[in-house]
Amino acid sequence: MSYDKSVSDHYLHGGLLEAIEAALPVLGKTIGDVTIADLAPVDEFHIGGRLATDHLFDQLHFSEQDSVLDVGCGLGGAARYLASQYKNQVTGIDLSPEYIETGKVLCGWLGLDKYVTLEQGSALTMPFQDGSFDAGYMLHVGMNIEDKASLFAEIFRVLKPGTTFGVYDIMRQIDGELTYPVPWATEGATSKLSTPAQYKQAISDAGFEIFRENNRRDFSMEFFKQLRAKTKENGGPPPLGLHILMQASTAPKIKNMVDNIASGLIAPVEMIIHKT
């Protein structure tokens, strides 16, 4: 089995669209009136969800004219959110066929299919022309990609000069054995964590300038603390949430990730970079 297929299979649900649709009546919603906010808990698959998306996007200063690239877009939740705010064109690419096909349907539900294009493919060989995009970002993508140098070289290729790009990934902080499974990997074979220093080296080698680096460990710990409290208060998870994506493995994956962050092994980190 190829490495790409191993990664894609890790995220395979098998009935994802049906699971999301089945949760709508519990929310008191239908396909016809579901909103971006309703879907956010399930279609923004990164630490902090919409809060983290807003924090990153606020630093990227998108405009309505921008053609934006979402690398490793998952279900396209962040892409739809961005398009709903600025009515710009957003193109997402992701390795998982099921995520892309489900995301396309969700775009249709929200009437955003004319703004958001989702394509299945590898971030290392994107099917886009040189200098295609005015802006871009990636949210929790690099953990499954070992060759960060090729990743950022490919991102550099498809961006126009003058472009700002946002990175929000989980990065290795200190040496030590991680506890698995975690949301991005069942075991170490498909977990390709790198340190912030390694990211910065790959980013610089690709030709980018690094403007800002933000360690979001404290934010993530507070986010999970509040999430636990809310789940306990409500007697369980909401109808739509990341448990839809990870199913029965949700509890151990989230617990292990939080424990790995608490122990100082890993942390979510933002980097704002620029192609001159």
C-alpha positions as CSV (number, residue, x, y, z in Angstrom):
1,M,0.0,0.0,0.0
2,S,1.3,3.5,-0.9
3,Y,2.0,6.0,1.8
4,D,-0.7,8.4,0.4
5,K,-3.3,5.6,0.5
6,S,-2.3,4.8,4.1
7,V,-2.9,8.4,5.1
8,S,-6.2,8.7,3.1
9,D,-7.4,5.4,4.6
10,H,-6.8,6.8,8.1
11,Y,-9.4,9.5,7.5
12,L,-11.9,7.2,5.7
13,H,-15.3,7.1,7.3
14,G,-17.3,5.3,4.7
15,G,-20.6,7.1,5.3
16,L,-19.6,10.6,6.3
17,L,-22.2,12.6,4.3
18,E,-25.0,10.3,5.6
19,A,-23.7,10.8,9.2
20,I,-23.7,14.5,8.9
21,E,-27.2,14.6,7.3
22,A,-28.5,12.3,10.0
23,A,-27.4,14.7,12.7
24,L,-29.3,17.7,11.2
25,P,-32.8,16.8,12.6
26,V,-31.3,16.6,16.1
27,L,-30.1,20.2,15.6
28,G,-33.6,21.1,14.4
29,K,-32.1,21.8,10.9
30,T,-32.6,20.6,7.4
31,I,-30.4,20.7,4.3
32,G,-32.3,23.8,3.3
33,D,-31.6,25.9,6.3
34,V,-28.3,24.5,7.8
35,T,-25.7,27.3,8.2
36,I,-21.9,27.7,8.2
37,A,-22.0,28.0,12.0
38,D,-24.0,24.8,12.3
39,L,-21.4,22.8,10.4
40,A,-18.3,24.4,11.9
41,P,-17.9,21.8,14.7
42,V,-17.6,19.0,12.2
43,D,-16.0,20.6,9.2
44,E,-13.1,22.5,10.8
45,F,-10.8,19.5,11.7
46,H,-8.1,21.3,13.7
47,I,-7.4,22.3,17.3
48,G,-9.6,25.2,18.2
49,G,-12.0,24.9,15.2
50,R,-13.5,28.2,14.2
51,L,-11.7,30.2,16.9
52,A,-8.4,29.1,15.6
53,T,-9.4,29.7,12.0
54,D,-10.4,33.3,12.9
55,H,-7.1,33.9,14.7
56,L,-5.1,32.8,11.6
57,F,-7.3,34.5,9.1
58,D,-7.2,37.8,11.0
59,Q,-3.4,37.9,10.3
60,L,-3.7,37.2,6.6
61,H,-5.8,40.2,5.6
62,F,-7.8,38.6,2.7
63,S,-9.7,40.8,0.3
64,E,-12.7,40.1,-2.0
65,Q,-10.4,40.0,-5.1
66,D,-8.1,37.3,-3.7
67,S,-8.0,33.9,-5.2
68,V,-7.1,31.8,-2.1
69,L,-5.6,28.3,-1.8
70,D,-6.5,25.9,1.1
71,V,-3.8,23.2,1.3
72,G,-5.2,20.0,2.9
73,C,-8.7,21.4,3.0
74,G,-10.4,18.4,4.5
75,L,-14.2,18.9,4.2
76,G,-13.6,22.5,3.1
77,G,-15.0,24.1,6.2
78,A,-12.5,26.9,6.4
79,A,-12.7,27.5,2.7
80,R,-16.5,27.9,2.9
81,Y,-16.2,30.2,5.9
82,L,-13.7,32.4,4.1
83,A,-15.8,32.5,1.0
84,S,-18.9,33.4,3.0
85,Q,-17.0,36.3,4.6
86,Y,-15.4,37.8,1.5
87,K,-17.2,36.2,-1.5
88,N,-13.8,35.4,-3.0
89,Q,-12.7,32.3,-4.9
90,V,-11.2,29.6,-2.7
91,T,-9.7,26.4,-4.0
92,G,-9.1,23.5,-1.7
93,I,-7.0,20.4,-2.2
94,D,-7.0,17.3,-0.1
95,L,-5.8,13.7,-0.3
96,S,-9.1,12.1,1.0
97,P,-11.6,11.4,-1.8
98,E,-14.4,11.1,0.8
99,Y,-13.7,14.4,2.3
100,I,-13.6,16.1,-1.1
101,E,-16.9,14.5,-2.3
102,T,-18.6,15.3,1.0
103,G,-17.3,18.8,1.1
104,K,-18.7,19.5,-2.4
105,V,-22.1,18.5,-1.2
106,L,-21.8,20.8,1.8
107,C,-20.9,23.6,-0.5
108,G,-24.1,23.0,-2.4
109,W,-26.2,23.0,0.7
110,L,-24.8,26.4,1.7
111,G,-25.0,27.9,-1.8
112,L,-21.2,28.4,-1.9
113,D,-20.3,26.1,-4.7
114,K,-19.8,29.0,-7.1
115,Y,-17.1,30.4,-4.7
116,V,-15.4,27.2,-3.5
117,T,-13.7,24.6,-5.6
118,L,-12.5,21.4,-3.9
119,E,-10.1,19.0,-5.6
120,Q,-8.7,15.6,-4.6
121,G,-4.9,15.4,-4.9
122,S,-1.5,15.6,-3.1
123,A,-0.1,18.8,-1.7
124,L,3.2,17.8,-3.1
125,T,2.1,17.7,-6.7
126,M,-0.8,20.2,-7.0
127,P,-2.6,20.5,-10.3
128,F,-2.3,24.2,-10.5
129,Q,-0.4,26.6,-12.7
130,D,2.6,28.6,-11.4
131,G,1.5,31.8,-9.6
132,S,-2.2,30.9,-9.5
133,F,-3.1,32.2,-6.1
134,D,-3.1,35.6,-4.3
135,A,-3.2,34.1,-0.8
136,G,-3.4,30.8,1.1
137,Y,-3.2,28.8,4.2
138,M,-2.9,25.2,5.6
139,L,-4.6,24.0,8.8
140,H,-3.1,20.8,10.5
141,V,-1.6,19.3,7.3
142,G,2.1,18.9,7.8
143,M,1.7,16.2,10.4
144,N,1.2,13.7,7.6
145,I,3.9,15.0,5.2
146,E,7.5,14.0,5.9
147,D,9.0,16.1,3.0
148,K,8.4,19.6,4.3
149,A,10.9,21.0,1.8
150,S,8.9,19.7,-1.2
151,L,5.7,20.8,0.4
152,F,6.7,24.4,0.8
153,A,8.5,24.5,-2.6
154,E,5.2,23.4,-4.2
155,I,3.2,26.0,-2.2
156,F,5.8,28.7,-3.3
157,R,5.4,27.6,-6.9
158,V,1.6,28.1,-7.1
159,L,1.5,31.4,-5.2
160,K,1.9,34.8,-6.9
161,P,4.7,37.1,-5.8
162,G,3.7,39.3,-2.8
163,T,1.5,36.6,-1.4
164,T,1.1,35.9,2.4
165,F,0.5,32.4,3.5
166,G,-0.6,31.1,6.9
167,V,0.5,27.8,8.5
168,Y,-1.2,26.3,11.5
169,D,0.2,22.9,12.3
170,I,1.0,20.6,15.2
171,M,4.7,20.7,15.6
172,R,7.2,18.7,17.7
173,Q,8.5,20.6,20.7
174,I,10.9,18.1,22.4
175,D,12.1,14.6,21.8
176,G,10.1,11.8,23.3
177,E,7.6,9.0,22.4
178,L,4.1,10.2,21.6
179,T,1.1,8.2,22.7
180,Y,-1.1,7.0,19.8
181,P,-3.6,7.0,18.3
182,V,-4.1,10.8,17.7
183,P,-6.4,12.5,15.2
184,W,-3.9,12.5,12.4
185,A,-2.4,9.1,12.9
186,T,-3.2,5.7,14.3
187,E,0.4,4.9,14.8
188,G,3.8,6.5,14.3
189,A,4.2,5.3,10.7
190,T,2.0,8.0,9.3
191,S,2.9,10.7,11.9
192,K,5.5,13.0,10.3
193,L,5.9,15.7,12.9
194,S,8.7,18.3,12.5
195,T,10.0,21.0,14.9
196,P,9.4,24.7,14.3
197,A,13.1,25.0,13.4
198,Q,12.6,22.4,10.7
199,Y,9.6,24.1,9.4
200,K,11.4,27.4,9.2
201,Q,14.3,25.8,7.4
202,A,12.0,24.3,4.8
203,I,10.1,27.6,4.5
204,S,13.2,29.7,4.0
205,D,14.8,27.2,1.6
206,A,11.6,27.4,-0.6
207,G,12.1,31.2,-0.8
208,F,9.6,32.5,1.7
209,E,10.2,35.1,4.4
210,I,8.9,34.3,7.9
211,F,7.0,37.2,9.4
212,R,5.6,35.8,12.6
213,E,5.5,32.6,14.7
214,N,2.9,32.0,17.4
215,N,3.0,29.0,19.8
216,R,-0.7,28.2,20.5
217,R,-0.2,25.6,23.3
218,D,-1.9,27.7,26.0
219,F,-4.8,28.4,23.7
220,S,-5.2,24.7,22.9
221,M,-5.2,23.6,26.5
222,E,-7.8,26.2,27.4
223,F,-9.9,25.2,24.4
224,F,-9.9,21.6,25.4
225,K,-10.7,22.5,29.0
226,Q,-13.7,24.5,27.9
227,L,-14.8,21.8,25.5
228,R,-14.7,19.1,28.3
229,A,-16.8,21.4,30.5
230,K,-19.3,22.1,27.8
231,T,-19.6,18.4,26.9
232,K,-20.1,17.4,30.6
233,E,-22.7,20.2,31.0
234,N,-24.6,19.0,28.0
235,G,-24.5,15.4,28.9
236,G,-22.4,14.4,25.8
237,P,-21.1,15.8,22.6
238,P,-23.2,17.9,20.3
239,P,-25.0,16.4,17.3
240,L,-22.3,17.6,15.0
241,G,-18.7,17.5,16.1
242,L,-15.4,15.8,15.4
243,H,-16.8,12.6,16.8
244,I,-18.7,12.3,13.5
245,L,-15.3,12.2,11.7
246,M,-13.4,10.0,14.1
247,Q,-16.3,7.8,15.3
248,A,-15.5,5.3,18.1
249,S,-11.8,6.4,18.2
250,T,-12.6,10.0,19.1
251,A,-12.1,9.8,22.9
252,P,-8.7,8.1,22.9
253,K,-7.4,10.2,20.0
254,I,-8.4,13.5,21.6
255,K,-7.2,12.3,25.1
256,N,-3.8,11.2,23.7
257,M,-3.4,14.5,21.8
258,V,-4.1,16.6,24.8
259,D,-1.8,14.5,27.0
260,N,1.0,14.8,24.4
261,I,0.5,18.6,24.4
262,A,0.3,18.8,28.2
263,S,3.6,16.9,28.4
264,G,5.3,19.4,26.2
265,L,6.0,17.0,23.4
266,I,3.9,18.8,20.8
267,A,2.0,22.1,20.3
268,P,0.0,23.8,17.6
269,V,2.0,26.6,16.1
270,E,1.1,29.4,13.6
271,M,3.6,30.8,11.1
272,I,2.9,33.7,8.8
273,I,5.1,33.6,5.8
274,H,5.5,35.8,2.7
275,K,6.5,35.3,-0.9
276,T,8.3,38.4,-2.0
